[in-house]
């Protein structure tokens, strides 16, 4: 029993320091293709209609204190202009409130027609994040001395940029959602006998692309790729393949390089409302532990097509 407790403590510290360590990464989403504005501000308004999307992710279910993330975003084109706008809120929680970070951003985009079907958008995101850290909560999970003052609602401003090209069947985007590298705290000089760490926001660079193939009147097929690069961390590659059946049902699979296998499914309940589900199974040693039942995502999107608007891009992206 004590051995299992020690394993649990070790895993908890791994996940906590992944969230606030030297090479801090932004949250990852299996259904990022339905939550694109969270990784690329230039996506705002590209669907040609008011789009409101919410996503909930529970990572490593069964491990107490494992990360949980919630996102909410709204975006739309602006009538009779080439501009789009958006609002995004992302909340990450690790350790049942030990580490909690909330990002909130305003987004604006500008779109140019570069060919008969192709459109190129430029996006700017401005906002910031609030960080809370409870050192007492850290001490509850480990007997090692941990020094530091609690952080309550520490605000850090940030901004990001993005490019996004799309036609009726193809899209590609390059972005850096947060360009300011903020140090939240550094206790490395405080006490040599304490657990020492530095929390610093790192720039995450994203490249996304996908292509829609119309197989017949009923099926469409979309291979897609997300690449994420951040200093001090391994390259992340997300490869996915999805099918759209009768413009209503989506199903597919994804592979996160050296990390996880995923299954995805979605249903267009009405022309305005879509529900999506995803499940990840870790391919690392963590995935083989008895208290890790994988990671789950639930996605919900509502869209309102107004009379003056035209759908700019297919629903599949």
Beta strands, then each sheet from edge to edge (+ up, - down):
strand 1: 50-58
strand 2: 68-77
strand 3: 83-94
strand 4: 99-113
strand 5: 119-133
strand 6: 151-166
strand 7: 170-176
strand 8: 183-186
strand 9: 198-200
strand 10: 204-214
strand 11: 219-230
strand 12: 236-245
strand 13: 249-256
strand 14: 260-268
strand 15: 273-282
strand 16: 295-304
sheet 1: 1+ 2- 3+ 4- 5+ 6- 7+ 10- 11+ 12- 13+ 14- 15+ 16- 1+
sheet 2: 8+ 9-
end
